[in-house]
Structures are given as C-alpha cells and as structure tokens.
Amino acid sequence: MNYYKNLLTQEKKSKLRIVLGSVFIIISILWIFIRIIEENPIRIFDWFYSIIFSLNGIMHIVEGSGISINSYFGKSFIQINKEEIKYKPNIRAREINVKWDKISDICFKNNRIEIVDQNGSSIEFLYSKLVFTEIQEIKDIIIKISQEKEIKVLAAL
C-alpha cells in the first residue's frame, strides 16, 4: 500500500496570463528599440528594466500554460508506505522521514497529525492547506497501516 501526494499546487491554464506575459515581453523589447530609434543612449536602467519585464513575461507564460514555477526549484510531498512516512511541507523545508518501527503513537488533531516516537519526541504533519478528501485519504491510510503495526492511534476532541 503506497500513497503519494504532490503538495505543490497545479496551476490552471490561463489564456489571459499567456497574453499578459507576451505583452510584457513585447514591451521589454520595444523599450530598447525605442531608445535606439530615438538615438538615445541605452543605459543600465534600460537593460535592467527590459530584463525584469522579460522575466516577468516568461513567468506569466509558463504559469499560464499550467506549469508551476515552484516545481523547478524543489518538491513538496507526502509519501506513506509500509516502511515509513516521508513528508516535505514546502520546497524550502527539509524532508522528514519517520520509520513505522520507531513510532509509539499517533494523534490526529484539527489541523495536523502528531507522531510520537519511542524516545518521546514528536513530529507534526500540518495538513491545513489540503482538501478534505485528501486529508481523509491520508488519515485512512495511516490508520490502516498503524493497525497492522499495532500502533496506538488517538483522535483529538
């Protein structure tokens, strides 16, 4: 039994964002051409302005196509299998691995799952940004595996 959920939000495709990104890129190119046509010197500010506008346009085009920019910089996921639970809440956080053999009890709270290991230290998995059905799937899988492993499961009132 394996469960894997990518926690990075999937961007929705948007024609408006693609058009907006294209307009930003056109404006950045026109900015330099206008300076050349008017025979004005192209300053550092002009290059900086054009580069920033182009990057902004590229980001809008990529996200408007349905691709998350954050997926290029890292992962965010929860993975549950019979050996361990792996959790990485966001792209900047470190990955947390908890082996089922090291868990003494699990407590489901309102917006998190608290896992207490045999040493008495606890690890929290926050799930406040997930959809209700995803939370229920995670809870069901954890309850099922913890019953197989004979781990005490508590629910907060």
N, C-alpha and C positions, 0 to 999 in steps of 0.2 A: 504494500500500500504506500504509494508515493503521492505527495501533494506539493505542488509548486505554484506560487502566485507571484507574478511580477508586480511590484508595488509602484512602479513608475506609471504615471498617468499616460494613457494613449491619447495623443492629440487628435481632434476631429479635423477632417479635411474641410478647408475653407477657401473658396474661390476669392473671397474678399481679401484674405491675407496674402494670397499669391499675387493678386493685382496690386495691393498696397506695397508689397516687397519689390515688385517690378518697378513701381513708380519711384520708390526710394533709390533704386539702382540707377534709373534714368536721370533723376535729379542730381545724383552724385557725379555722373559722367558729364551732364550738361554744365554743371558748375565749373569744371575745369575747361571745357570747350568755350564757354562764355568768356572766361578770363583770357584765353588765347585769342579769341576773335576781337575782343576789345583792346588787345595788345597791352594788357595789364600784367605785371609780373605775378607769377604763381608763387604764393608764399607758403610757408609751412602750415599755416592755418588752413589754407585751401586744400592741401593734401590730407591733413588730419580730418577736416570736415567731410571730404569725399570718402575716405576710408571708413569712417564711422557710419556714414549714411549707407554705404555699400554693405557693410557687415550687418547692419540693421535690416536691410532689404533681404539679404541672404537668409537671415534667421526667420524672417516672416515667410519667405517662400518655402523653406524646409518645414517649418511647423504647419504652414497651410497645406502642405502635401500629406500631413498626417504622421510625420516622423517627429519623435520627441528629441529635442536637443540634449536633454539630460542623459539620454541613453548612450551618447558618445563619450560621456565623462565618467560613467560608472553604473553600478547596478543597485537596485533596491528590491529585495525579495524576501519571501518566507518559504522555506522548504522543510517539509516534515516527512520523515520516513521511519522505518522500524529501528534504525540505529541512532538517529539524532534529529535534533531540530536546529536548523540554520536560519538565522534572521539577520537581515541588514536593513535597518529602518529607512535610511536615505543614502545618497551617493557619497556623502562625506563621512558617514559613520563607519566604524569597523564592523566586520561580520562577527556575530555571536553564534557559537556552536555549543549546544548542550547535548551531551550523550544521555540516552534514556537510562543507562545504568547508574548515572550519578544523581538522578532526580529522586527526592524523597516525597514531595507532594506538590500538587498544582492547585492554584486558586484562581478561579475566574472572577474578575471584578468588573465594574461597569465599563471601563474603557481600556482595560488591559488584562493580560494573563500574567500572573506572578508564579514563577517556577522557583521552588526552594530546593537547593541541592543538599546532599548528605552532610556537608560542612555547616549548613545553616545559612549560607549566603543566598540571596535571592536575585533573580534576573527578571526584568519586566519586559513584556512584549506589548507595546502600545498598538492598538488597532482602531483608534478613533477616526481615522481617515478612510477606513474600508467601508464597503457597502454591507448592509445587514446580512445578505445571503452569503457573502464571503466570510464574514465573522462566524456564522453558523457552521459553514463547512470546516473551518479551522477548529472550532470547538468540538465538532463531531469526530474529526479525525484524532484529535488529542485525547478525547475521552475513550475512544475505541482502543487506541494503542496503549493508553495508561491502564485500562482494564486488563489487557493482555499481559502487561508487565507488572500488574498488581501494585500500581502507584495510586496513592490516595488523592482523590480529586474533590476539591471544595468549591462551593459557589457562594459568592457574596450576596448578602440580603439587601 
